[in-house]
Amino acid sequence: MNAVSIIGRLTQTPELNQTPSGKNVATLRLAVDSRREEHTDYFDVQVWEKQAIVCTDHLVKGTEVAVTGRLAHETWKADDDTNRSRVYIVAHDVDFLRRAPSQEPAPQTGTPVAA
């Protein structure tokens, strides 16, 4: 079984890209705080097609999201002829939990005045 679920905040506003074959893809970078340690882990998440468009239209840096998906691994040879690899998450679902602090509605103060 290959399944992962995480909750974290976006470290940057996602951008929509297209593969050479024309598929939409967005990459999210999530900061996930550890509950047991004072430590933050960072994860790259790929979001595809319609969900990639929705994410880039509505998410900004600092937004809290829940991601469920699967782990993927890729390897390649770098320009300096060294072998490189990375593990990332391919999202099945991205749920928007809380807006970025800068997007939170301002608290109402005082009493509204009738016009």
N, C-alpha and C positions, 0 to 999 in steps of 0.2 A: 504494500500500500504506500502511495506517495501522496500525502496530504499535509497541508500547513495552514494554520490560521494565526494571524497576528493583528494587533491593534497598535497604531502608532500615528505620529504626526508627519506630514509632508515636510521635507527639508527644502523643497523648492517647488515652484509652480510648474506643473507638467506641461510638456509641449507635444503636439501631435506631429508624428512623422509618418512616412509611407515607405514600405519595402519596395524594392525594384518591381515586384509584381503588382503593386498598387494596394496592398493591405495596410489599413491604418494600425498604428502601434504608438503607445505612449509609455514612457518609462517613469515610474514613480520611485522616489527614494524616501524610505520611511525611517524615522528615528523611533526606536522602541525601548522604553525604559524597563529595566529589570526590577522585579518586585523584591528580590532577595538581596540585591547588591545596589550600591550607588553607581550604576553603570548603564550606558546607553549603547545598544546595538543598532547598526544601520543595515537596511536591506534594500536591494533593488527589486522592483516589481515591474513586469511587463504586462500591459493591458492591451487587448486586441479589439479591432473592428469597432462596432457601435459603442461598446463600453469605453474604448479609448477616446472617442469623440466626446462622450458625456463627461468623462473625467477632465479632459482639457477645457471643456466649456464651463465647468462648475467648481473645480478645485483650485485652491491657491496655497501657497506656502503657509504652513502652520495648521491646516485643516486636519482634524483627526479622522482617520478612516479605519475600517476593519476590512482585512483582505483574507479571502480564502482562495486556495489554489494548490498548485503542485510545485515541487522543486525541479529545477532544470540545471543541467551542467553543460558547459561548453569549454572546449580547449582550442587553442590556436598557437601558431608560431609567430612570435613578435619580430619586428624588423631587425633586432639584434640577434636573431636566430635562437632565442630562448623559448622554452615552452611555457605557455601561460594558460590559466584556467580561471573560471569563476562559477559560482553558484548563484542563482537568482530564482525568484518566484514568478511563475506564470499564473496570473490571476484568473479565477473562474468568476468571482464576485468581488466587487468593491462597494462597501456600504459607507455612506457619508454619515459620520457620527456627530461631530461638532465643528462648527465653522472656526476659521482662524480667529485668534483674539482680535485682530484688526477689523474683522467683518462682523463681530458680535454687535447686536443692536445696542445703542447707547441707553443706559438706564434713564427712565423718565424721572424728572425731579419737579417738585412743586405740584400745584393743582392745575389741571387744564382750564383754560379760560374759554367760556362760550362766546361765540361771535354774534 
